[in-house]
Structures are given as structure tokens and as C-alpha cells.
Amino acid sequence: MPSNRSQARLYQELADRYGRLVADAFFRAFDNLRAMAEINRVTAAIEAWDIEGALDALHIDPEAFNEIAERARQAHAEAGRAAAENMPKRRPDGTALVVRFDGRNPEAETWLSRQSSDLITRITTEQRQLVRDSLSESMRRGVNPRQAALDVVGRINRVTAKREGGILGLTAQQAGFVSTAKDELASGDPAAMKHYLNRGRRDKRFDRSVTKAIREGKPVDPAIAARAITAYERRLLQLRGETIGRVETMTSMQRAKHEAFRQAIASGKVAENTVTKVWRSAGDFRVRHTHRSMNGDSARFNEPFVGPSGARLQFPMDTSLGAGADEIIGCRCDCEYRIDFYANLR
């Protein structure tokens, strides 16, 4: 059986690889939505105050996000196989222990189906509402209809001939950041523009123009401000994609590891009371304080870990017992499973 350290390294490599694959699928989905958007129809719908018509012309359909869920399913399958392969190969009496991960096990399939459906529904619903809110606000402020449409889907980059920027793909909070950043650059208010310079995801190549505008007490040149905002939107989208990549990959992998041991127990090859699990934090300053204090905590296979906040989790990224986003987003913790064949003898 590989050492705990080599197993942790293997899972980290899988997490990195599939995190990138899920994120890339996210970016491709929104690149496709931008390319397929019927701008003239969107503009006409905005002119007619027909938000639902504008949404129809953007084609924000669940099918657009299938690849994101499929990549997460692949992460689940590979992590499950790795967990099974890393179990001991022999029992203490010398007999072979052969455990294979079944990704098509009914319980595994049920979880994967629900997880995929929830992910796709969540992204679709979120993006459609984001567009509704953006267009409603643009109409309220009297923004030119075509500009309002491009604020959603982005503008064509003359070098790449692809649309980039726009709020499509962002969270509502990120779209709010974009809106206030636009106001700051257009304000001519030194205090507001200085606030823009504190935005961590801004493109610093435009800082010199902002600093000049602050000195002169004038708004940033509109053409430069537009490029700065497009770059800001791109970077926020990059963050969003990477976050989804990490969260969905880690959730699928941690669930798969747990599922591999559940299948081994259900098959009768491993006794449930011989399996314990240990919470392992990432071990650096970025670990949230609740998970830092859980590092090294152990529990029986079907017993939850209980954090200082009272959150109950069967394993890192688990939400089945009610743990909220504050315990999940950005979590890099791992769960180490151990089989003690001598437990029953003792």
C-alpha cells in the first residue's frame, strides 16, 4: 500500500489536472455563448423593453454547460479508482484483497446525476438572472441598447476576432464590482479613482492613466477606461472559472474516495468498524481557522467530523449534513482513510 504522503501527492496531482480541465470547460462554455449570441436580436429586444426576448437571443441553455459536469464526473471516476487501487492488497492472513471501484454503482450514479444536474441548473439559473438584472439596470439608467447588450457579452477583440469581457460568466457580486469600477473611472473623483487602484483583479497596465486622471481631477479617458474594464472582467472571469474548477473537482474527488470505501464495505470485503478516517488540512496559512483546528481529527467511517463552527462533514467538501459554502469554497483539505484489520481481534 503506498505511503500516505505518496497518496496525498497523487490526489493533489489529480486535483490540479482536473481542476484545470473543469475550468477550461467553463471558459469554453462561455466563449461559445458569446460567439452564438445574436447581438442584433438582443439589441432589438432591449429597445422593446423585452428582457425575456433578449435572453432567448443569448441562448443560455443548460446544454451549454454539459462539458463542465462531464469533466467533474471524470474526476470522480479517476479518484475512485485511485482510492480502490491504494487499499491494501492483502489481509493479515495472506489472502488477497481485491477491491475495484464501480463508477456505475447505483448509489454513485445517483449522486453523480444529482450533482451534475444541480451544477448545470445553478449556473444556468444564475446567469439568466444576472442578465435580467444587468439589462433592467441598463434600461433604468437609459444606457444605449447596443452598449447594454455588449456590456453583457463583451466586445470583439480585433486581434483574436473573439468576444471578450462582459459580465457573462461572472457572479452577481463580481458584476457589481464591474459596475462600481466603471463608475469610479468615469467619476473624475480622485477618491473614487484611488479606490479603483485598490482592486486586486485590475490590470495594472492601466494604472498610469488612472493616476494621471487623479492628478488632473478628470475622468479616465473613455477609451482607456473601456479597455481597463474589459481586462478587469476577463480577470474576474478567470477567477470564477478557476474557483468552479477547484470546487467541483475537489467535491467529486472527495466523494469518490468515500464511495470507494463504502463499496468495499458493502461488498463484505472490508468490515466497516475497521475503517477510520483522518482529516488533513493543507497545512499552510491559507487554511481557514476552523479546518486548521480539525487537522488530525479522526472519526469512524460513517461518523461525521464536527468542526469548531458546529459544521458536520463526512469528508472535506461534503454538504450532505448541512455544511455551508463557508466550509466548502476554497477548501483544499483531504481525508485519509485507514483500514485496521486487527480491530475485530482486539
N, C-alpha and C positions, 0 to 999 in steps of 0.2 A: 504494500500500500504506500503510495507516495507520501512524503512528509507534508505536514500541514502548511509549511512555507511554500513548497512547490505547488501544492493545490491552490493556495491563495494566489500565487503568481499566474497559474493557468486561468483562473476565473477572472483575474484582472485583465489578462490579455483578451479573453473573450468579451469582457465588458467594454474594453476600448474599441475592439473591432466592430462589434455590433452596435455600439453607441454611435459610431461614425456612419454605419450603414443605415440605421434608423433616421439619423439626422439628414443624411443625403437624400433619403426617400422623401422626407418632409420638404426639403428645398426643391426637389424635382416636382412635387405635387403643386407647390405654389408658383413655380416657374411655368408649369403647364396652365394653371388657372389664369395667369397674366397673359400668356400667349393666346389663349382661347377667348378672352374677354372681348365682347362685341362693344367697343367703345362708343360707336355712334348710337347704338341702341340704348346703352347706359345713359348717355348724354340726353337723348330724347326723352327717356323716362324721367330723368331728373327735372327737365324742363316742364314736364307734365305733372310734377309732384307725385310720381308713381314709383315709390320705393320698391315695391314688390316686383314691378316690371324691370327695374334696374338689377335687382337680384337675379331674376331669371336670365338676364343677358350676361351675368357673370359666371353662371354655371357652377355654383358652389355646391356640388352634389357629393353624397357620401362616397361614391365610387372613386372620386379623385384621390382619396386617401387610403385606398386599399393596400398599396405597397408599404406604407408605414406599418400597418398592422402585420403584414406578412413578414417583414424583417424582424419584428418583435417575436413572432411565432418561431422563426428560425433560431433566434437567441435562446428561446425556451427549450427547443429540441436539443441543441448542442450542449447547453448547460446540464440538461437532464442526463444525456448520455455520459458526459464527463463525470457527473456525480456517481452514476452507477459503476463506471469503469474504475473509479478511485476507491470503491469499497474494498474491504479485504477480500483476497482471492480464496482464502482457505479458513476454515473454522479451526479451533484449537485441536480437534481430534484428527485433523489432517484431511477431512473431506472437503471437496471443492464447494465454494460459494459462488454460484453463477447468478448474477443479477443483471438484467437488461432493462433499459428504460423504454417504456412504451408511450410514445407521444400520442398514440391514438386510444389510450386508455379512456373510458367514458368520463371519468372524473377530470382527467387532464383536458380532454376535448371540451367539456362543459366550461371549465374555467377559461380556456383559450378563446372559445367562442364569445363568452360574455365580455372578456377583457377587450377583444378586438372590436366588438360591437360598441362597447362603451367609449373606447378611444375615438372611433370614427364619428360616432354621434356627437361626442363632446366637441371635437374640432369643427365639425360641420355647423352645429348649432351656434357655437361661439363666433365663428367667422361671419355667419349670416347676421347675427345680432350686431357684431362690430360694424358691418357695412351699414346696417339700418341706422345705427347711432351716428355714424360719420356723415351719412347723407342728410339725415334730419338736421344735424348741426350746421352743415353747409347751407342747406335751404334757409335755416333760420337766420344765418349771417349774410345771406344774399351772395354767396360765392358763385362765380360763373359756373354753369353746369358742367362744361367740359373740364374745367380745373377741378371741380369736385370729383368727377369720375377719375381723373388722373391721380388725385390725392389718394384714391383707394388702390388703384392697380399699378401706379408708378408710371414713369416716363421712359421712352425708348433711349437707350444709350447708343449714341451714333457710332461708337467703336465696335460694340458687341452686337448691335442691332436687336438687343433684347430689352424687355421692360425690366426696370429695377426700381427699388424704392416703393413708396406707397405703404399703406397700413396693412394691406392684405397679408395675413400670416402672423401678425402681432397679437398680443393680448390687449384687452381693453386698457389695462394700466399703461402698457407701452405706447398705445395710440394716444393716450393722454399726455405722456412725456413728449411725443412728437408735436402735439398741438401747442403745448406751452412753450416748447423750444422755438417754434415758428413765431409765436407772439413775442418772445424775448428778442429774437434777431430783428424783428420788424419794429420794435418799440422805440428805438432811439434813446432808451432809458439806460444809462450806464450801469445802474444796479441790476437791472434785469439781464443785460448782456453779460455782466460778470457772473450771474447765476448760470447762464448757459456754459460758461467756461469751466464750471464745476461738474458738468455732466460726464460721467465716466465713459460712456459709449460714444461720445462725439468723435469726429475725425479732426485730429489736432492740426491737420494741414490748413484748416481754415481759421485757426486761432489768430493769426496775424491780422486778417481782415476784420475780425471781431474786435481785437484790441484797438485797431485804428478807428473803428466806429465809436468805441468807448471814448477815446481821446477827443474825437470831434463832436461827441454828443449827437450823433446821427444814426439812423437805422443802417444795418448792414446792407450793402448793395443787393437788390433783389435777386439778381442772377447768381451771385455768390451764395446768398442765403439759401436759395433753392438747391444748389449743389451740396451745401453743408447738410441740409435736412435729408436729402436723398441718401447721403453717406451715413447719417445717423440712423435712418430707417433700416438700411442694409445691415448695420452692425447690431441693431436690436433684433432683427430677424435671425441673424446668425446665432445670437444668444438664445433665442426662443427655440430654434431647431436643435441646438446642442443640448438644451435642457430637456426637451422631449426625448431626444436620443438617449440621454443618460437615464431618465426616469423610467421610460418604457423598457429599456434593456435590463436595467437592474431589477425591476419588478418581475419581468419574465424569468430572469435567471435565478433569482432567489426563490421564486415559486417553484421552478423546475427542480432545484436541489431538494426542496422539501418534498416534492412529489415523487422523486426517485426513491427516497427512503420510505415514503408512505406505501409505494408499490411493493418494495421489498418486504415490508411488514405485512401487507395484505396478502402476499403470496405465501406467507408462512416461512419464508427463508430466513427472516430476521425477527426475533421477538421484540415487541415494542418496548418492553421495560429494559432492554439492553441498549437503547439508543438515547443518547443525551445530545444536547446542542449547546454551543457556547457562542455568545455574542462577541464579535471582534470589530472594534472601531477602526477607522483608517489610521488612527494614531498620530494625527497632526493637529495643528492649531485651528484648522478649518472645521473640525468635528464639532457639531453642536453640543452644548454642555450636557444635555440630557443623555446623549449617546456616549459621550466620553465617560460618564459615570457608570454606564452599563457595560463597558468593556470588561470582558472576563466573566460576566454573569452567565450562569448555566441554568438549564431547565430540562425537564423530561420532554420527550419528543412532542407530545400533544399538549404540553403546558405552555402558556404564553410567557414571554418576557414582559416584565412590568417596569416601565421607566419612571423616573422621578416625577414626571408630569401626570402619572397615572395611566398613561397610554399603554395599551396591551397589544403586543405584536407577536405572532408566531415566529416571525423572522424579519429581518430588515426589509422594508418596503411593503410589509403586509398591512392591508387596510380592512381585512375581513372582520376584525374585532373592534372597529371604530376609530382607529388611529387616523388623525387628520393630516392635511398637507404639510403642516409644520413639522411632522415627524418623517416625512417622505421626501419632499423636494430637496435635491442636493445631497441626499444621504449616500454615503459610499461605504457603509458598514457591510460586514459579511457575517455569515453564520457557519460555524464549524460544527460538523456532525461527527459523533463518535459512537462506535459500536463496542460494547464491553461484553464479550461472550461469556465472561465468568460471573456476570451479575446474578444469574439464576443460581449458580452453585453457591455463591455467598449467601 
